[in-house]
């Protein structure tokens, strides 16, 4: 039986291969316009490698992946899985489930909030500086 460390290493290797191949399939094979601009940002495999949760985000020009895109990818998951079967050598091809990767969108939102706070504190300092000089 494989040790937990070897199992974890195998999960990571399979996740990397699935990420690479699913990315290529979405880019070159999926014809649904709703999937346009989707980029695979991460893949998590469950312990027995029977399911892959695939996080997708928008390409550089298209920051936000809409719910419509995720629904379209989940609808195309059987097609993507069939294409994956021809590209990878695994005993069992994992079920594919797509989710939205909100990391980039959230980091942009947080950066904007921090910029707003910085601007507000600079304005407050300028106002308090004006009051003390009077």
N, C-alpha and C positions, 0 to 999 in steps of 0.2 A: 504494500500500500504506500502511496506517496505521502511524504511529510507535508505538513501545512505550508511550509516555506516553498516547497516545490509546486504545490497546488496554486499558491498565490502567484508565483512566477509564471506558471502556465496560463492562469487567468489573464495576466497582464499581456503576455505574448499574443494570446488569442484576441484580446480586446484591441491590440494594436493592428493586427491583421484585419480584423473586422472593420475597424475605423478606416483604414486605407482603402479597402475594397468597396465598402459602402459609399465612401466619398466619391470614388471613381464611377460607381454605378449611378449615383444621383447626378453627377456632372455630365455623364455621357449617355446614359441609357434611359433615364426617367424623362418622359416627354410632357408631363403635366406642368403647365405654366405656373401653377401655384407653388411648385417646388423650386422654381427658379430663384437663385440667390441664396439657397440654403447651403451651409457649410457644416460638416460634422466637427464638433469641438471636443467631444469626448465619448467614450464608450465604457460602460460598466457591465461586467459579466457577473451572473450569479454563480454560486459555488459549484454547481454541477454543469456549468457552461450551456445550459438549455435556453437561457434568455439573455438578450443583450438590450440594455437601455441605452439609447443613443441620443445624446444631447446635440441639438443643432442651433446654430445662430446665423445671422445674416452676414453676407460678404461685406467687405469694406464699404462699398457704396450704399449698401442696404443694411443698416445697423440692426433694425428690428425684424425678427421673424414673427409673422403673425400666427395666430391660432389656426388660420386657414392653411398655412404651410404645413404645420405639424399634423393637422387632420389629413391633408393630402399625402404626406409621407407615410402616415399610418395606414392609409388606404392602399398605398402602393407597396406596403411591406411584404406582401406575398410575392409580388414580382421581384422586388429587391432580394428577397431571400432565395428565390429560384436562381437568380443571376449569381448570387453569392455561392450557391452550391457548385456551380461550374468553375469557380475561381479559387476556392480554398479546399484543402483536404482535411476535413473534419469528419469524425464518425457521425455526428449529428449536427446539422446546421441549426444555430440558435433561433428562437423566435425573436423578432425585432420589434421594439417599441420605441417610438420617437417622442422626445420631450423637448421643450424649449429651453435653451441655455440662457438664462436671464443674467448671467454674470457680467457680460459686457454692458448691457443696457443699465443694470444697476450701478455699475462702477461709474458710468457716465453721469447718471442721475446724482450720485453721491458727490462727484467732482463738482457738478454745477451747484449743489447745495453748499459745499465748502467755499466755492468762489463767492456765492451770495453772502455767506456769513463773513467772509473776509472783507467784502465790499461794505457790508453793514457796519462792521467794527471800525473800518477806516473812516467811514462817514461819521460815526459816533465820536471817534477821537478828534476829528477835525472840528466838530460842533463843540465839544468840551474845551478844546484849545481856544476857540473863538470866545467862549464865555469867560475864561479866566483872564484874557487879555483886556477885557472891557473894564 
